[in-house]
Amino acid sequence: MIFDIIIYLFIGIGIFFNLLAGIGLLRFPDVYTRLHAGTKCTTFGSLFLIGSVILIGLKLWWEKDTNGSVLAIHSTIALIAILLTNPVGAHAIARAAHRSGIQPVGAVIDELQTKPVEKNEEKTGGD
């Protein structure tokens, strides 16, 4: 009974975070804040939703259903993949947006623009 309440609570929290991500994508003014809302909220939403699936799998395994362990293991692998790829993808998109010249709304100083760009000055030719 308590286990079911925890599962439903995780599902509710996951839906709430994903709803916040959708609202953030619609409401925020520029690519950086939209990306922040989309990445953070969907990561946490997926964490709780997949966590609930893992708990369901563990509950089935506890009840001697062999499919429960497979469900829990596959969900754990998916969760690890999401936790590793979501922030990296968001960073790559934000970096590409910055390099293409898209400015954040309301930004007064761009600290990344004032830093010198490191270039490889070594010559590999023979003299």
N, C-alpha and C positions, 0 to 999 in steps of 0.2 A: 504494500500500500504506500509506504513512504517512498519506495523506489519509483513508483509510478508518478508520484507528486514531483519528485526531482526531475524525472524525464519531461513531464509537462512544463515544469518551470524552465528548463533549458530550452525547450521548443519556443516558449513564449519570449524568452530573452533574445533568442536568435532571430525570431521574426521582428521584434522591436528594433534591433540593431540594423537589420536589412531594410526596414521601413525608414529608419533615420538616414541610411545611405541614399535611398531614393529621393527623400526630401532634400538632402544636401546637394545632390546632383542637379536638382531643379532650382534651388534657391541661391546657391553661391555664384558669385559674379565671374570668376575666372577659372582657368584650367587648373591652377595650383590648389585652390581651396576645394574645387570639385573633386580633384584627384585625392586630396586628403580625406574628404568625407567618404568617397567611394572605397578607398583602400582600408581605412581604419574600421569603418562600420561593417563592411562586408567581411573583413577578416574576423572580427569578433562575432558577427552573426553566424558565419560558417563554423567558427570554433564551437559555439553553443549548439548549433543544429547537428553538427557531426558528433559532438559530445553526447547528445541525446541518442543518436543512432548507436554509438558505442555502448552506451548504457543499456539500450534495448538488446543489443547483441550479447552483452554480459548476462542480462536477465534470462535470455533464452538459453545460454550456455549453462547457467545455474540450474535451469529446469531440464537439463539433460538433452537439449536440442543441439545437434552438432552444427547446424547452420548458424547458430548464434556466434560461435567462435570465428567462423569465416567472415561473418558480417562485421564483427568487432575489429578483426585484423585489417580487413580491407578499408574500413572507415578510418582507422588509425593511419594507414598509409596515405589516404587521401588528405587527412588533416595535416600531416607533416608536409605534404606537397604544397598545400595551400599556404601554410605558414611560412614556407621558404620562398615561394615564387611570387606571392602577392606584393610584399614590400619591394622586392627587387624589380619587378615590372613597373611599379609605380615610380620608383626612383629613375628608371630608364626613361619613362615617359616625361617626367618632370625635367630631367636633364635635356632631353631633346627639345622640349618646349622652350627652355631657357636659351639654349644655343640657337634656336630659330628666331629669337628676338621677342618672344611673347613676354610682356611685362605684367607683373601682378597688379591688380587693381588697387590703387591707393598707396602704392609703394613710393616712398620718397627717395630712398637710397638703395641701390642695388650693390650689396657687398660682394657678390660674386663677380660683378663686372669690373670692380676696381682691383681685383687680384690679378697679378700677371699670369699669363698663360704659359705654362711650361712647355717648351718645345725641345725636341732632341736636336742639339746643335752639333753632335758628333758627325764628322764626315767619315765615310767608310771607303772613300776612294784612295788610290795609291799615289803618293807624290814621289 
